[in-house]
Amino acid sequence: MRLSVIGCGYLGAVHAAAMASIGHEVIGIDVDERKIGALSKGEAPFFEPGLQEILTEGIASGRLRFTTDMAEAAGAKVHFIGVGTPQVKGGYAADMTYVNAAVDGLVPFLAAGDIVAGKSTVPVGTAAELAERVSPTGATLVWNPEFLREGWAVKDTIDPDRLVAGVPAGAEGERAAEILREVYHPSVAKGTPFVVTDYATAELVKVSANAFLATKISFINAMAEIAEVTGADVTQLADAIGYDDRIGRKFLGAGIGFGGGCLPKDIRAFSARAEELGRGESVAFLREMDEINMRRRERAVDLVVEGLGGQVFKKNITVLGAAFKPHSDDIRDSPALDVAVRLHGLGAWVTITDPAAIENARRIHPQLNYVEDRDEALRGADAVIVVTEWDEYRRELSPEHAASLTEGQVIVDGRNCLDAAAWRAAGWTYLGMGRP
């Protein structure tokens, strides 16, 4: 099937390459000439495991092309909208500028029977409004939210755990759902749940899923705050309650909290939309979650200060990690970088290392020191803080080896991903989040 993907950022580039990898003919469209130039040469514009391989293969096969010309969308059967919905400046709501521009730019090239499939994360009610612009062309709007995890986006696109299609009522919606089933035929054939809903439900599936995950993370971080004043160990607490199959252990890892381009801005936009709908009290807890999340970053900084005897001025501090999570180079709302900047603001000499995100971090925070090699970054440090749980730090770095490089032996485990007993046995002052 011929598909177009409007927007070739993180979501769109992965979706375009993944759809080509399962046999579709795909044209990716974006206004950013530099991005399109890189993608056309088979160069992934960001780090995502598996993307480079399917991008290269798709272009070589001729099934995947990229352009800045919206007119090339004409003739595609399904048009995916995958542009960003960032947080508006000075507010919590989602900025719909790019979604509106994408749809308005696409409309002149739509034909009767086409499907326009929204994948962007949008406020509930958006699809119904956009459908009014699409319908006069004879095309049908559906809402097909994405559920990608950065670091696993290629797998999550090719082999998702569920597919959701928000469609209009009646025969038009039934036909649209069938066409989407054809698009995702490998997943449908293997029995992946395909949930057909109305527009509003499909929009809410995405934001409510993110809100629930953020709630679990914030809950265990709130328990970490209690653990810190009672002497309890939040990791043992999470293990114990995680055995309850109604709760589960996933997303109960206490630490410096969540970041990235989705969870923070999505829960804020959800709160803003609920206020607009007159139901702000229904999700008022999301504001408190946001506050808990930000407090944990400050707590990580406090632990570094405590570990160094109350003063970090002109101390050498090595920050292990810059990306908001491992297997990604995404630094949007990164807790790791936030902690590094706060320490720098206290007068510390901060050195950051990361396997993938250094160049992105350097562009945003050039005032910090960046070193690509982990061991070189550790050399001469008075204290070390782990803020992104890459395997290079949590599994492949022994406390004995680290001690041979650093000046001091203070380590703050911002992700509770290290073996506290092993580090203490090697002579380190180990400080965890919510751990005695």
Solvent accessible surface area in square Angstrom, and as a share of the most:
residue,aa,sasa,rsa
1,M,73,0.32
2,R,64,0.23
3,L,0,0.00
4,S,0,0.00
5,V,1,0.01
6,I,7,0.03
7,G,5,0.05
8,C,0,0.00
9,G,24,0.23
10,Y,46,0.18
11,L,24,0.12
12,G,0,0.00
13,A,0,0.00
14,V,0,0.00
15,H,5,0.02
16,A,0,0.00
17,A,0,0.00
18,A,0,0.00
19,M,0,0.00
20,A,0,0.00
21,S,38,0.24
22,I,34,0.17
23,G,46,0.45
24,H,6,0.03
25,E,88,0.39
26,V,3,0.02
27,I,2,0.01
28,G,0,0.00
29,I,4,0.02
30,D,18,0.10
31,V,140,0.80
32,D,60,0.31
33,E,135,0.60
34,R,214,0.78
35,K,51,0.21
36,I,12,0.06
37,G,32,0.31
38,A,22,0.17
39,L,0,0.00
40,S,50,0.32
41,K,147,0.62
42,G,10,0.10
43,E,86,0.39
44,A,29,0.22
45,P,57,0.36
46,F,37,0.16
47,F,87,0.36
48,E,8,0.04
49,P,53,0.33
50,G,32,0.31
51,L,1,0.01
52,Q,76,0.34
53,E,115,0.52
54,I,26,0.13
55,L,0,0.00
56,T,70,0.41
57,E,81,0.36
58,G,0,0.00
59,I,50,0.25
60,A,89,0.69
61,S,50,0.32
62,G,50,0.49
63,R,71,0.26
64,L,2,0.01
65,R,109,0.40
66,F,17,0.07
67,T,17,0.10
68,T,62,0.36
69,D,72,0.37
70,M,39,0.18
71,A,40,0.31
72,E,56,0.25
73,A,0,0.00
74,A,44,0.34
75,G,63,0.61
76,A,2,0.01
77,K,73,0.31
78,V,0,0.00
79,H,0,0.00
80,F,1,0.00
81,I,1,0.00
82,G,6,0.06
83,V,26,0.15
84,G,45,0.44
85,T,5,0.03
86,P,57,0.36
87,Q,57,0.25
88,V,47,0.27
89,K,205,0.87
90,G,95,0.92
91,G,27,0.26
92,Y,81,0.31
93,A,32,0.25
94,A,15,0.12
95,D,37,0.19
96,M,35,0.16
97,T,81,0.47
98,Y,116,0.44
99,V,0,0.00
100,N,48,0.25
101,A,60,0.47
102,A,7,0.06
103,V,2,0.01
104,D,74,0.38
105,G,28,0.27
106,L,1,0.00
107,V,37,0.21
108,P,96,0.61
109,F,69,0.29
110,L,19,0.10
111,A,55,0.42
112,A,84,0.65
113,G,18,0.17
114,D,11,0.06
115,I,0,0.00
116,V,0,0.00
117,A,0,0.00
118,G,0,0.00
119,K,12,0.05
120,S,2,0.01
121,T,18,0.11
122,V,5,0.03
123,P,28,0.17
124,V,20,0.12
125,G,24,0.23
126,T,13,0.07
127,A,0,0.00
128,A,53,0.41
129,E,106,0.48
130,L,2,0.01
131,A,15,0.11
132,E,133,0.60
133,R,84,0.31
134,V,1,0.00
135,S,64,0.41
136,P,111,0.70
137,T,35,0.20
138,G,39,0.38
139,A,1,0.01
140,T,6,0.03
141,L,4,0.02
142,V,0,0.00
143,W,2,0.01
144,N,2,0.01
145,P,8,0.05
146,E,18,0.08
147,F,37,0.15
148,L,29,0.15
149,R,116,0.42
150,E,13,0.06
151,G,6,0.06
152,W,124,0.44
153,A,0,0.00
154,V,16,0.09
155,K,101,0.43
156,D,19,0.10
157,T,12,0.07
158,I,57,0.29
159,D,50,0.26
160,P,18,0.11
161,D,104,0.54
162,R,67,0.24
163,L,11,0.06
164,V,5,0.03
165,A,0,0.00
166,G,0,0.00
167,V,15,0.09
168,P,29,0.18
169,A,102,0.79
170,G,47,0.45
171,A,83,0.64
172,E,82,0.37
173,G,1,0.01
174,E,120,0.54
175,R,94,0.34
176,A,0,0.00
177,A,3,0.02
178,E,92,0.41
179,I,13,0.07
180,L,1,0.00
181,R,71,0.26
182,E,94,0.42
183,V,0,0.00
184,Y,8,0.03
185,H,88,0.39
186,P,50,0.31
187,S,4,0.03
188,V,48,0.28
189,A,91,0.71
190,K,132,0.56
191,G,57,0.55
192,T,15,0.09
193,P,76,0.48
194,F,34,0.14
195,V,68,0.39
196,V,65,0.37
197,T,25,0.15
198,D,78,0.41
199,Y,33,0.13
200,A,44,0.34
201,T,57,0.33
202,A,0,0.00
203,E,4,0.02
204,L,66,0.33
205,V,39,0.22
206,K,11,0.04
207,V,12,0.07
208,S,51,0.33
209,A,27,0.21
210,N,13,0.06
211,A,7,0.05
212,F,132,0.55
213,L,56,0.28
214,A,0,0.00
215,T,44,0.25
216,K,31,0.13
217,I,21,0.11
218,S,2,0.01
219,F,95,0.40
220,I,0,0.00
221,N,1,0.00
222,A,20,0.16
223,M,56,0.25
224,A,0,0.00
225,E,40,0.18
226,I,98,0.50
227,A,5,0.04
228,E,51,0.23
229,V,124,0.71
230,T,92,0.54
231,G,49,0.48
232,A,49,0.38
233,D,27,0.14
234,V,0,0.00
235,T,27,0.16
236,Q,126,0.56
237,L,64,0.32
238,A,1,0.01
239,D,65,0.33
240,A,65,0.50
241,I,45,0.23
242,G,11,0.10
243,Y,187,0.71
244,D,40,0.21
245,D,136,0.70
246,R,212,0.77
247,I,76,0.39
248,G,23,0.22
249,R,95,0.35
250,K,165,0.70
251,F,87,0.36
252,L,4,0.02
253,G,50,0.49
254,A,5,0.04
255,G,2,0.02
256,I,0,0.00
257,G,3,0.03
258,F,13,0.05
259,G,3,0.03
260,G,3,0.03
261,G,8,0.08
262,C,47,0.28
263,L,25,0.12
264,P,2,0.01
265,K,34,0.14
266,D,3,0.02
267,I,2,0.01
268,R,38,0.14
269,A,13,0.10
270,F,33,0.14
271,S,4,0.03
272,A,14,0.11
273,R,54,0.20
274,A,8,0.06
275,E,104,0.47
276,E,112,0.50
277,L,96,0.48
278,G,46,0.44
279,R,149,0.54
280,G,9,0.08
281,E,125,0.56
282,S,67,0.43
283,V,19,0.11
284,A,57,0.44
285,F,101,0.42
286,L,2,0.01
287,R,89,0.33
288,E,80,0.36
289,M,10,0.04
290,D,12,0.06
291,E,96,0.43
292,I,15,0.08
293,N,1,0.01
294,M,64,0.29
295,R,102,0.37
296,R,4,0.02
297,R,4,0.02
298,E,74,0.33
299,R,60,0.22
300,A,0,0.00
301,V,3,0.01
302,D,54,0.28
303,L,7,0.04
304,V,0,0.00
305,V,34,0.19
306,E,95,0.43
307,G,20,0.19
308,L,29,0.15
309,G,73,0.70
310,G,49,0.47
311,Q,104,0.46
312,V,4,0.02
313,F,114,0.48
314,K,124,0.53
315,K,71,0.30
316,N,69,0.35
317,I,1,0.01
318,T,3,0.02
319,V,0,0.00
320,L,0,0.00
321,G,0,0.00
322,A,0,0.00
323,A,0,0.00
324,F,30,0.12
325,K,51,0.22
326,P,17,0.11
327,H,70,0.31
328,S,2,0.01
329,D,18,0.09
330,D,17,0.09
331,I,25,0.13
332,R,119,0.43
333,D,53,0.28
334,S,5,0.03
335,P,0,0.00
336,A,0,0.00
337,L,7,0.03
338,D,33,0.17
339,V,0,0.00
340,A,0,0.00
341,V,45,0.26
342,R,71,0.26
343,L,0,0.00
344,H,71,0.32
345,G,65,0.62
346,L,89,0.44
347,G,23,0.22
348,A,4,0.03
349,W,156,0.55
350,V,7,0.04
351,T,23,0.13
352,I,0,0.00
353,T,2,0.01
354,D,6,0.03
355,P,62,0.39
356,A,31,0.24
357,A,0,0.00
358,I,9,0.05
359,E,95,0.42
360,N,33,0.17
361,A,0,0.00
362,R,93,0.34
363,R,168,0.61
364,I,108,0.55
365,H,44,0.20
366,P,98,0.62
367,Q,87,0.39
368,L,10,0.05
369,N,78,0.40
370,Y,19,0.07
371,V,33,0.19
372,E,133,0.60
373,D,83,0.43
374,R,52,0.19
375,D,34,0.18
376,E,89,0.40
377,A,4,0.03
378,L,0,0.00
379,R,136,0.50
380,G,29,0.27
381,A,2,0.01
382,D,28,0.14
383,A,1,0.00
384,V,2,0.01
385,I,0,0.00
386,V,1,0.00
387,V,0,0.00
388,T,0,0.00
389,E,50,0.22
390,W,13,0.05
391,D,42,0.22
392,E,58,0.26
393,Y,3,0.01
394,R,83,0.30
395,R,168,0.61
396,E,113,0.51
397,L,9,0.05
398,S,48,0.31
399,P,13,0.08
400,E,109,0.49
401,H,74,0.33
402,A,1,0.01
403,A,32,0.25
404,S,85,0.55
405,L,22,0.11
406,T,17,0.10
407,E,134,0.60
408,G,21,0.20
409,Q,65,0.29
410,V,16,0.09
411,I,1,0.00
412,V,0,0.00
413,D,0,0.00
414,G,0,0.00
415,R,42,0.15
416,N,23,0.12
417,C,33,0.20
418,L,13,0.06
419,D,88,0.46
420,A,10,0.08
421,A,74,0.57
422,A,40,0.31
423,W,7,0.02
424,R,108,0.40
425,A,92,0.71
426,A,28,0.21
427,G,53,0.51
428,W,9,0.03
429,T,66,0.39
430,Y,5,0.02
431,L,42,0.21
432,G,5,0.05
433,M,0,0.00
434,G,0,0.00
435,R,54,0.20
436,P,93,0.59
